[in-house]
Amino acid sequence: MNHNSMIQTYIIRVIRNLRLLRRQREYSQEYMAFMLNISQNAYSRLESGKTPMTINRLFQICDLLEVHPVELLTLESIPDALSNSSR
């Protein structure tokens, strides 16, 4: 795996985990956008990867979701946690 594809893999993982954690906490994109003082459309673009996320914004989102940014790279069992929380 080359350097660029490895970076892209991590970006995809972080974005996926942010989305899953937001949903697990039952936060809407509107709520996240409000708390970050941005539009819902701007938040949606961050969460979909259409807009690059700055480190500062990543830390703000992690604060809202109460997760350390490093965990976003290592969380592989979020889907299991989601299915367990709905039982």
DSSP file (Angstrom, degrees, kcal/mol; ACC not computed):
  #  RESIDUE AA STRUCTURE BP1 BP2  ACC     N-H-->O    O-->H-N    N-H-->O    O-->H-N    TCO  KAPPA ALPHA  PHI   PSI    X-CA   Y-CA   Z-CA
    1    1 A M              0   0    0      0, 0.0     2,-0.1     0, 0.0     0, 0.0   0.000 360.0 360.0 360.0 126.8    0.0    0.0    0.0
    2    2 A N     >  -     0   0    0      1,-0.1     4,-2.1     4,-0.0     5,-0.2  -0.313 360.0-100.8 -80.9 169.9    1.5    3.3   -1.0
    3    3 A H  H  > S+     0   0    0      1,-0.2     4,-2.3     2,-0.2     5,-0.2   0.891 118.7  49.2 -57.6 -46.6    1.5    6.4    1.2
    4    4 A N  H  > S+     0   0    0      1,-0.2     4,-2.4     2,-0.2    -1,-0.2   0.893 111.9  47.5 -65.7 -40.1   -1.4    8.2   -0.5
    5    5 A S  H  > S+     0   0    0      2,-0.2     4,-2.0     1,-0.2    -1,-0.2   0.848 110.7  53.0 -70.8 -31.3   -3.7    5.2   -0.4
    6    6 A M  H  X S+     0   0    0     -4,-2.1     4,-2.0     2,-0.2    -2,-0.2   0.918 110.0  47.9 -66.7 -43.2   -2.8    4.6    3.3
    7    7 A I  H  X S+     0   0    0     -4,-2.3     4,-2.5     1,-0.2    -2,-0.2   0.931 111.2  50.7 -61.4 -45.7   -3.7    8.2    4.1
    8    8 A Q  H  X S+     0   0    0     -4,-2.4     4,-2.4     1,-0.2    -1,-0.2   0.877 107.6  53.9 -60.9 -37.9   -7.0    7.8    2.2
    9    9 A T  H  X S+     0   0    0     -4,-2.0     4,-2.1     2,-0.2    -1,-0.2   0.914 110.1  46.6 -62.2 -43.5   -7.8    4.7    4.1
   10   10 A Y  H  X S+     0   0    0     -4,-2.0     4,-2.7     2,-0.2    -2,-0.2   0.895 110.9  52.0 -66.4 -40.2   -7.3    6.5    7.4
   11   11 A I  H  X S+     0   0    0     -4,-2.5     4,-2.5     1,-0.2     5,-0.2   0.932 110.8  47.8 -61.5 -45.6   -9.4    9.4    6.3
   12   12 A I  H  X S+     0   0    0     -4,-2.4     4,-2.6     1,-0.2    -1,-0.2   0.906 112.2  50.1 -61.7 -42.1  -12.3    7.1    5.2
   13   13 A R  H  X S+     0   0    0     -4,-2.1     4,-2.6     2,-0.2    -2,-0.2   0.922 111.4  47.7 -63.2 -45.0  -12.0    5.3    8.6
   14   14 A V  H  X S+     0   0    0     -4,-2.7     4,-2.5     2,-0.2    -2,-0.2   0.936 114.0  46.5 -62.5 -46.7  -12.1    8.5   10.6
   15   15 A I  H  X S+     0   0    0     -4,-2.5     4,-2.3     2,-0.2    -2,-0.2   0.926 113.1  49.3 -62.8 -45.1  -15.1    9.8    8.7
   16   16 A R  H  X S+     0   0    0     -4,-2.6     4,-2.5    -5,-0.2    -1,-0.2   0.923 112.8  47.5 -60.2 -44.4  -17.0    6.5    8.9
   17   17 A N  H  X S+     0   0    0     -4,-2.6     4,-2.6     2,-0.2     5,-0.2   0.873 109.4  52.9 -67.8 -36.7  -16.4    6.3   12.7
   18   18 A L  H  X S+     0   0    0     -4,-2.5     4,-2.4     2,-0.2    -1,-0.2   0.940 111.4  46.8 -61.2 -45.8  -17.4   10.0   13.2
   19   19 A R  H  X S+     0   0    0     -4,-2.3     4,-2.3     1,-0.2    -2,-0.2   0.923 113.8  47.7 -62.0 -45.1  -20.7    9.3   11.4
   20   20 A L  H  X S+     0   0    0     -4,-2.5     4,-2.5     1,-0.2    -1,-0.2   0.899 112.6  48.3 -65.3 -40.8  -21.3    6.1   13.3
   21   21 A L  H  X S+     0   0    0     -4,-2.6     4,-2.0     2,-0.2    -1,-0.2   0.897 110.3  52.2 -66.2 -39.7  -20.5    7.7   16.7
   22   22 A R  H  <>S+     0   0    0     -4,-2.4     5,-2.5    -5,-0.2     4,-0.2   0.941 113.2  44.3 -60.7 -46.3  -22.8   10.6   15.9
   23   23 A R  H ><5S+     0   0    0     -4,-2.3     3,-1.3     1,-0.2    -2,-0.2   0.884 109.4  56.2 -66.6 -38.2  -25.7    8.2   15.0
   24   24 A Q  H 3<5S+     0   0    0     -4,-2.5    -1,-0.2     1,-0.3    -2,-0.2   0.873 109.8  45.9 -60.9 -36.9  -24.9    6.1   18.1
   25   25 A R  T 3<5S-     0   0    0     -4,-2.0    -1,-0.3    -5,-0.1    -2,-0.2   0.437 114.0-122.2 -84.8   0.3  -25.4    9.2   20.3
   26   26 A E  T < 5 +     0   0    0     -3,-1.3     2,-0.4     1,-0.2    -3,-0.2   0.853  58.4 152.7  59.3  38.5  -28.5   10.0   18.3
   27   27 A Y      < -     0   0    0     -5,-2.5    -1,-0.2    -6,-0.2     2,-0.1  -0.829  37.0-138.1 -94.9 135.0  -27.2   13.4   17.3
   28   28 A S     >  -     0   0    0     -2,-0.4     4,-2.3    -3,-0.1     5,-0.2  -0.462  22.0-114.8 -83.8 163.0  -28.5   14.9   14.1
   29   29 A Q  H  > S+     0   0    0      1,-0.2     4,-2.8     2,-0.2     5,-0.2   0.864 119.6  57.4 -62.8 -34.7  -26.3   16.6   11.5
   30   30 A E  H  > S+     0   0    0      2,-0.2     4,-2.6     1,-0.2    -1,-0.2   0.915 106.6  47.7 -61.6 -43.5  -28.3   19.8   12.4
   31   31 A Y  H  > S+     0   0    0      2,-0.2     4,-2.6     1,-0.2     5,-0.2   0.939 112.9  47.9 -62.8 -47.5  -27.4   19.5   16.0
   32   32 A M  H  X S+     0   0    0     -4,-2.3     4,-1.8     1,-0.2    -2,-0.2   0.931 112.6  49.0 -59.4 -45.9  -23.7   18.9   15.2
   33   33 A A  H  X>S+     0   0    0     -4,-2.8     5,-2.5     1,-0.2     4,-0.7   0.922 111.1  50.3 -60.7 -44.9  -23.7   21.9   12.8
   34   34 A F  H ><5S+     0   0    0     -4,-2.6     3,-1.0     1,-0.2    -1,-0.2   0.928 111.2  47.9 -59.1 -46.4  -25.4   24.1   15.4
   35   35 A M  H 3<5S+     0   0    0     -4,-2.6    -1,-0.2     1,-0.3    -2,-0.2   0.792 115.1  45.7 -67.4 -27.2  -22.8   23.2   18.1
   36   36 A L  H 3<5S-     0   0    0     -4,-1.8    -1,-0.3    -5,-0.2    -2,-0.2   0.455 110.9-122.4 -92.3  -2.5  -20.0   23.8   15.6
   37   37 A N  T <<5S+     0   0    0     -3,-1.0     2,-0.3    -4,-0.7    -3,-0.2   0.899  74.6 112.3  60.3  43.8  -21.5   27.1   14.4
   38   38 A I  S   <S-     0   0    0     -5,-2.5    -1,-0.2    -6,-0.1    -2,-0.2  -0.862  73.5 -88.0-133.3 169.8  -21.6   25.9   10.8
   39   39 A S     >  -     0   0    0     -2,-0.3     4,-2.2     1,-0.1     5,-0.2  -0.366  33.1-116.9 -75.6 160.0  -24.5   25.1    8.4
   40   40 A Q  H  > S+     0   0    0      1,-0.2     4,-2.7     2,-0.2     5,-0.2   0.883 118.2  54.4 -62.5 -37.6  -26.0   21.7    8.2
   41   41 A N  H  > S+     0   0    0      2,-0.2     4,-2.1     1,-0.2    -1,-0.2   0.908 106.8  50.3 -62.9 -42.2  -24.8   21.5    4.6
   42   42 A A  H  > S+     0   0    0      2,-0.2     4,-1.7     1,-0.2    -1,-0.2   0.901 112.1  47.8 -63.3 -40.7  -21.2   22.3    5.7
   43   43 A Y  H  X S+     0   0    0     -4,-2.2     4,-2.8     2,-0.2     5,-0.2   0.924 109.3  53.1 -65.8 -42.7  -21.3   19.6    8.3
   44   44 A S  H  X S+     0   0    0     -4,-2.7     4,-1.7     1,-0.2     6,-0.3   0.894 107.7  51.3 -58.6 -40.6  -22.7   17.1    5.8
   45   45 A R  H  X>S+     0   0    0     -4,-2.1     6,-1.8     2,-0.2     5,-1.4   0.859 110.5  49.1 -66.9 -35.5  -19.9   17.9    3.4
   46   46 A L  H ><5S+     0   0    0     -4,-1.7     3,-0.8     4,-0.2    -2,-0.2   0.941 112.6  47.3 -64.7 -47.0  -17.4   17.3    6.3
   47   47 A E  H 3<5S+     0   0    0     -4,-2.8    -2,-0.2     1,-0.3    -1,-0.2   0.756 113.0  48.3 -69.9 -24.6  -19.0   14.0    7.2
   48   48 A S  H 3<5S-     0   0    0     -4,-1.7    -1,-0.3    -5,-0.2    -2,-0.2   0.546 112.6-117.3 -91.2  -7.5  -19.1   12.8    3.6
   49   49 A G  T <<5S+     0   0    0     -3,-0.8    -3,-0.2    -4,-0.6    -4,-0.1   0.523  83.2 119.1  85.5   4.7  -15.5   13.7    3.0
   50   50 A K  S   <S+     0   0    0     -5,-1.4    -4,-0.2    -6,-0.3    -5,-0.1   0.790  76.1  44.9 -73.9 -27.3  -16.4   16.3    0.3
   51   51 A T  S    S-     0   0    0     -6,-1.8    -2,-0.2    -9,-0.1    -1,-0.1  -0.974  97.0-116.3-115.2 127.2  -14.8   19.0    2.4
   52   52 A P        -     0   0    0      0, 0.0     2,-0.5     0, 0.0    -6,-0.1  -0.338  29.1-129.3 -60.9 141.1  -11.4   18.3    3.9
   53   53 A M        -     0   0    0     -7,-0.1     2,-0.1    -4,-0.1     3,-0.0  -0.803  15.0-139.1 -96.7 130.1  -11.5   18.4    7.7
   54   54 A T     >  -     0   0    0     -2,-0.5     4,-2.4     1,-0.1     5,-0.1  -0.416  23.5-114.8 -78.4 161.4   -9.0   20.5    9.6
   55   55 A I  H  > S+     0   0    0      2,-0.2     4,-2.4     1,-0.2     5,-0.2   0.905 118.1  53.9 -61.7 -41.5   -7.3   19.2   12.7
   56   56 A N  H  > S+     0   0    0      1,-0.2     4,-2.0     2,-0.2    -1,-0.2   0.927 110.1  46.1 -59.8 -44.8   -9.1   21.9   14.7
   57   57 A R  H  > S+     0   0    0      1,-0.2     4,-2.6     2,-0.2     5,-0.2   0.899 109.9  54.7 -66.4 -39.8  -12.5   20.9   13.4
   58   58 A L  H  X S+     0   0    0     -4,-2.4     4,-2.6     1,-0.2    -1,-0.2   0.921 109.2  47.5 -58.2 -44.7  -11.7   17.2   14.1
   59   59 A F  H  X S+     0   0    0     -4,-2.4     4,-2.2     2,-0.2    -1,-0.2   0.874 110.3  52.5 -66.7 -36.8  -10.9   18.0   17.7
   60   60 A Q  H  X S+     0   0    0     -4,-2.0     4,-1.9     2,-0.2    -2,-0.2   0.929 111.9  45.7 -62.7 -44.7  -14.1   20.1   18.0
   61   61 A I  H  X S+     0   0    0     -4,-2.6     4,-2.3     1,-0.2    -2,-0.2   0.912 111.3  52.3 -65.0 -42.5  -16.2   17.2   16.7
   62   62 A C  H  X>S+     0   0    0     -4,-2.6     5,-2.1    -5,-0.2     4,-0.8   0.884 106.7  53.8 -61.9 -38.2  -14.4   14.7   18.9
   63   63 A D  H ><5S+     0   0    0     -4,-2.2     3,-0.6     2,-0.2    -1,-0.2   0.926 109.8  47.7 -60.3 -44.3  -15.2   17.0   21.9
   64   64 A L  H 3<5S+     0   0    0     -4,-1.9    -2,-0.2     1,-0.2    -1,-0.2   0.887 116.6  42.8 -63.7 -38.5  -18.9   16.9   21.0
   65   65 A L  H 3<5S-     0   0    0     -4,-2.3    -1,-0.2     2,-0.2    -2,-0.2   0.496 108.2-127.3 -86.9  -3.8  -18.8   13.1   20.6
   66   66 A E  T <<5 +     0   0    0     -4,-0.8     2,-0.3    -3,-0.6    -3,-0.2   0.936  66.8 122.8  56.7  52.3  -16.7   12.7   23.7
   67   67 A V      < -     0   0    0     -5,-2.1    -1,-0.2    -6,-0.1    -2,-0.2  -0.991  65.1-115.8-140.5 145.7  -14.1   10.6   22.0
   68   68 A H    >>  -     0   0    0     -2,-0.3     3,-1.4     1,-0.1     4,-0.7  -0.649  27.4-124.9 -80.4 137.9  -10.3   11.0   21.6
   69   69 A P  T >4 S+     0   0    0      0, 0.0     3,-1.0     0, 0.0     4,-0.5   0.826 108.9  60.8 -53.1 -34.9   -9.3   11.6   18.0
   70   70 A V  T >> S+     0   0    0      1,-0.3     3,-1.4     2,-0.2     4,-0.7   0.859  95.6  62.5 -62.3 -33.9   -6.8    8.7   18.1
   71   71 A E  H X> S+     0   0    0     -3,-1.4     4,-2.1     1,-0.3     3,-0.6   0.793  90.0  68.3 -62.4 -27.6   -9.7    6.3   18.9
   72   72 A L  H << S+     0   0    0     -3,-1.0    -1,-0.3    -4,-0.7   -55,-0.2   0.763 100.4  48.6 -65.3 -23.7  -11.3    7.1   15.5
   73   73 A L  H <4 S+     0   0    0     -3,-1.4    -1,-0.3    -4,-0.5    -2,-0.2   0.719 118.6  38.4 -84.1 -22.6   -8.4    5.3   13.8
   74   74 A T  H << S+     0   0    0     -4,-0.7     2,-0.7    -3,-0.6    -2,-0.2   0.593  83.1 108.2-107.3 -13.2   -8.7    2.2   16.0
   75   75 A L     <  +     0   0    0     -4,-2.1   -58,-0.0     1,-0.2    -4,-0.0  -0.551  27.0 149.2 -72.3 111.1  -12.4    1.8   16.4
   76   76 A E        +     0   0    0     -2,-0.7    -1,-0.2     2,-0.1     4,-0.1   0.512  64.0  59.7-114.0 -13.4  -13.3   -1.2   14.4
   77   77 A S     >  +     0   0    0      1,-0.2     4,-2.1    -3,-0.1     3,-0.2   0.168  64.3 112.1-107.5  19.2  -16.2   -2.5   16.5
   78   78 A I  H  > S+     0   0    0      1,-0.2     4,-2.7     2,-0.2     5,-0.2   0.918  76.0  55.6 -59.2 -44.1  -18.6    0.5   16.3
   79   79 A P  H  > S+     0   0    0      0, 0.0     4,-2.3     0, 0.0    -1,-0.2   0.902 108.3  49.5 -56.8 -37.6  -21.1   -1.4   14.2
   80   80 A D  H  > S+     0   0    0     -3,-0.2     4,-2.4     2,-0.2    -2,-0.2   0.907 110.1  50.6 -63.8 -41.2  -21.3   -4.1   16.9
   81   81 A A  H  X S+     0   0    0     -4,-2.1     4,-2.0     1,-0.2    -1,-0.2   0.885 109.9  51.1 -64.3 -37.8  -21.7   -1.4   19.5
   82   82 A L  H  X S+     0   0    0     -4,-2.7     4,-0.9     2,-0.2    -2,-0.2   0.934 111.7  45.6 -65.3 -45.4  -24.6    0.1   17.5
   83   83 A S  H  < S+     0   0    0     -4,-2.3     3,-0.3     1,-0.2    -2,-0.2   0.869 113.6  50.2 -67.9 -34.7  -26.4   -3.2   17.1
   84   84 A N  H >< S+     0   0    0     -4,-2.4     3,-1.1     1,-0.2    -1,-0.2   0.850 106.2  55.7 -70.3 -33.5  -25.9   -4.0   20.8
   85   85 A S  H 3< S+     0   0    0     -4,-2.0    -1,-0.2     1,-0.2    -2,-0.2   0.716 102.4  56.8 -73.8 -18.3  -27.2   -0.6   21.9
   86   86 A S  T 3<        0   0    0     -4,-0.9    -1,-0.2    -3,-0.3    -2,-0.2   0.449 360.0 360.0 -91.3   1.1  -30.5   -1.1   20.0
   87   87 A R    <         0   0    0     -3,-1.1    -1,-0.2    -4,-0.2    -2,-0.1   0.453 360.0 360.0 -89.1 360.0  -31.3   -4.3   21.9
